[in-house]
Amino acid sequence: MKELELSYRSRKALSVHLGEAAAAEITDFLDRLTERVEQLERGKVDVMQIVPMTSARKNSSSKRKAA
């Protein structure tokens, strides 16, 4: 069973308030969206950003070391 899934009560409320066809469309959309999110979470990789030092930072840090 999926972790992110609409309950029976939620599905029933959608069908009562929106009609069967609209509720089915919304439910299908949410199911596909849930599958996509789970797929992205499985493929997630931690990324460490490396920011190059600018020449202004290099010059100020070398002046501090010399003092």
C-alpha positions in Angstrom: 0.0 0.0 0.0 1.2 3.5 -0.8 2.2 5.8 1.9 0.4 8.8 0.3 -3.1 7.6 -0.6 -6.6 9.1 -0.3 -8.8 7.5 2.2 -12.1 6.0 1.3 -13.9 8.8 3.0 -12.0 11.4 1.0 -12.8 9.6 -2.3 -16.4 9.3 -1.3 -16.6 13.1 -0.4 -15.1 14.0 -3.8 -17.6 11.8 -5.6 -20.6 13.2 -3.6 -19.6 16.9 -4.0 -18.1 16.8 -7.5 -19.7 13.8 -9.2 -18.3 10.4 -10.1 -16.5 11.5 -13.3 -14.7 14.5 -11.8 -13.8 12.6 -8.6 -12.3 9.7 -10.7 -10.3 12.2 -12.7 -9.0 14.0 -9.6 -8.2 10.7 -7.9 -6.3 9.4 -11.0 -4.4 12.6 -11.2 -3.5 12.5 -7.5 -2.4 8.8 -7.8 -0.1 9.7 -10.7 1.3 12.6 -8.9 1.9 10.4 -5.8 3.7 7.9 -8.0 5.9 10.6 -9.5 6.8 12.0 -6.0 7.7 8.6 -4.7 9.8 7.9 -7.9 11.7 11.2 -7.3 12.3 10.4 -3.7 13.8 7.1 -4.5 16.1 8.7 -7.0 17.1 11.6 -4.8 20.8 12.2 -4.5 22.4 14.6 -2.0 24.3 17.3 -3.7 27.0 19.4 -2.1 27.3 22.8 -3.8 30.8 24.0 -4.3 31.2 27.7 -4.7 34.4 29.0 -6.2 36.1 31.8 -4.3 36.2 35.1 -6.0 39.4 37.1 -6.4 38.2 39.7 -3.9 37.8 37.0 -1.2 41.2 35.5 -2.0 42.9 38.8 -1.6 41.2 39.7 1.7 42.0 36.2 3.2 45.7 36.4 2.1 46.0 39.9 3.7 44.6 38.6 7.0 47.1 35.7 7.0 50.0 38.2 6.4 49.0 40.4 9.3 
